[in-house]
Amino acid sequence: GRSREKKFAFDCVFETSSTQLEVFENSMKKLIPSVLAGYNATMFAYGATGAGKTHTMLGTISEPGVMVATLQHLFNIIGQDAHEIDTKISLTYLEVYNEEIQDLLSESSSSSSSSSSSGVHQGQHAKLDLREDPLKGVSVAG
């Protein structure tokens, strides 16, 4: 029969003493040339509640997280070549929590607010669904 065992590959595992810069340098920074060549890039931050996923992605003012550092680096490169190429960027920032997918960059039509698993006070985010297309595969609708 078919094994239900799932296998995962990791590009890198970081120590608790790793800095935001080390995480960025060894993850998303390496993908930016491919992004500028037209490829998609994805970063997953996975772990238990309170493990530091939000801190890793967003960081602080003095030590920006991976998402902030990635965008800064990307826009710096685009700015250097602005006279040579037209660039269109689209970005999705999703949270998967308790089997629900939320778009963290858009708010739902509800005006109520809540605290996220990270304890950050924020508005309600749009809930998204997974779709399976025979040609495109699995994607997030929305």
Sequence and secondary structure as in RCSB ss.txt:
>XXXX:A:sequence
GRSREKKFAFDCVFETSSTQLEVFENSMKKLIPSVLAGYNATMFAYGATGAGKTHTMLGTISEPGVMVATLQHLF
NIIGQDAHEIDTKISLTYLEVYNEEIQDLLSESSSSSSSSSSSGVHQGQHAKLDLREDPLKGVSVAG
>XXXX:A:secstr
          S    TT  HHHHHHTTGGGGHHHHHTT         STTSSHHHHHHB SSSB HHHHHHHHHH
HHHHHTTTT         EEEETTEEEEEEEE S   EEE TT  EEE EEEEEEEEETTTEEEEE 
